[in-house]
């Protein structure tokens, strides 16, 4: 069967399930097989180990496996990755599209984004402070996964006739595992296309639109003709402001992505460092002002990672499930934040200009450290130390049912934390989050458009790219007018389905990867002289 035929069939089946399955189907991806009572209550209702989702076992299991097999590469080769990223080994004559730094910047633009602002807040909203700890765990083992998937993607990439590159887990699967595994490569590429519409697009557009709508209502109220929401159908309301947000966002993203990977690399190479530095400095100012609360904040994270309070009405059978809830939200948002094991970043890193695949894998290891260990931790600490986390469902349900404050989720919770945290300096701390959301989301959408672009190219060839890009721009608009729960659930489901084929390839090719690692570090690496 041709890849294009397989792609059409797979995409058709996916869309049918997504359309008719709705939110319950999306949520099943992260609860299977525990959603079946006879499995979820195994071995007992008091200790339902069977409720641990297969997705959690697969991600952590694969991360632990490659960490042990490759001898803690996230620690042993971290500094080498820093030196490579600095460009001291860059040879401009090597094949590829982007320098090590621009490849990292493109991948970071897709990972450093809404997950660092809205994702962390959502983890705290449902899972409490302990969810931050499980984000760290995901990042540590995810670093080894990131190294593995990006090294393999670079090794098995294609150099196209025009000199550009085509790479990613779909090429790793087909070329590394052999033609008989092409069906798995088609499945991955199909879900990569779907995920680019959801995780890398609709969620970003929704968060920007939601944040801007909140800002506008603070000025003109919610009954103005621009902000007044009209019921389109049951459960879905829409305002003129959201429509305008969607049109403007779609225009901005479309202007950049039509120009291809080199324009994308130039834009993300500028946006990524600027936006990250801007956000980190603001967060550090808040933490400096709340210095005495930092250590207690860390204490709360560690304590509630393993012993979160059960519901006030009683504990018993709920205690294990409360820990599971905290763990699950931390891992889900950690994966969404750094995308380790998902295979998406491998597509960007496969474009790097270098003859050594391991070298680009070492660069990729920096991503979870920058993204989750640094930026997500800063966001979490800001929310905790300012007391903004009291405005969460977790706090009200499990700690203080008498709390009368407004419940806030996603970027709105982070906005409150920044507003409160920077009140000693000025009254507009929440506007920093609005600007960060705008920059982060746009850069993420731009990078994810390239991921979907490469997946579409693999399935349908060059002729499909323009159609894909315009459909991607259309989904920017759709995300801007969508509803929160549906968008996040859809993104989580697509992310989960995309992960399994990639993990299978990493584990099956771990022997090849270990050989590449040994060969690379057996030679002396000297800086390139121009």
C-alpha angles and dihedrals in degrees: 000000000000118000090238092055092047090048094052092048094046094046091047093052091046093052092048091053093044094048098045098030096054126177095333090060092047092052092049090068090068097039102044126152094009090066087079108081096218089057100033092055094049123158093001139338089245092056106023099180088163089070091072103110119244088231091061092048092048096049098043092038094052091044092052091045096055092039091058096037094052095040103248097310090177088068104029097048102029095103091047088056090053092053093048091050090051087064101240092132097040115132109190090204094063117108117261143078106255139035118247090260095049091046089052091045091051092049091044091050087060094045103034098068143078090350089066094051111023097020095057090045091051091050089053092044094058104019105032128224092313089070088074090064091055089049087058092050090050090049095049096052091032089062090066090047091050090051091050100046094044094047091050093045091054093046094052099037124126124234106216124218092260091055095254122124135244117192147136139113092307089064091041091055097045098041099031100042095030138248093294087069093054090108089063091049089052091051091051093048091048092053090044088059091048092045091051088059093048116025096029098035124015095043091049094047092046093052093049092047092046092049094047091046089053091051093050093048089054088061105036103016130239097280097062115114089249096052102030108116118223123203107246093176135333110308095009125092128175137190133197089243091061091051091051090048090053095049094048094046092048090051094051095047093044092053091058104038096050086067095065135230098317092056089043090051092050093050096044091043087062101035099046100060093038097050094042093050092046093052096042093051091052092048092048091052089056093048092048089054089049096041096139090055097054099082093044086049091056088045090055091050094053095041096050093043090073104015111033114168114264120225113300090239091067146313123218112104091013097063096079091045091051090056089046091051092052092046093047095051091047093050094043094050092039091055091044089050101049101017091216111169092013094096098225098112089051088070091060095043092051087070094062120125104241140104091218116076094191089057091061090045089057089053091051091057090071092066101076089044093053095037108038108013093045114022100029091047091052091051092048093048092048091053092046101042094047091051092240089128088075086077091071135104089236093057096045095044099043108024115021119013088176093065106125100189124113117272111238129188138184119358092349089066091050090047091056091050092052092045091052094039096052096039089106088062104034140330099251105073091126089062089065089061090048091053092044091049090051095049096040094047096047093049091047093050091048093052094043090052087064092050091053090042091058092045091051090047090053092051104037108011133238094313091069097056100085092048090049093051094051092047088050090054089050090054089054086064093044092052092050092060099036132104125263103238095045094048096049094043091050091049094048092050094049091046091051096049090049093053103062099063089048094051091049090054093047093052095043092048096041090107091056090046093051090052091050091049093051093047094048096052093043090073128068116253116211128179116266114254117213 
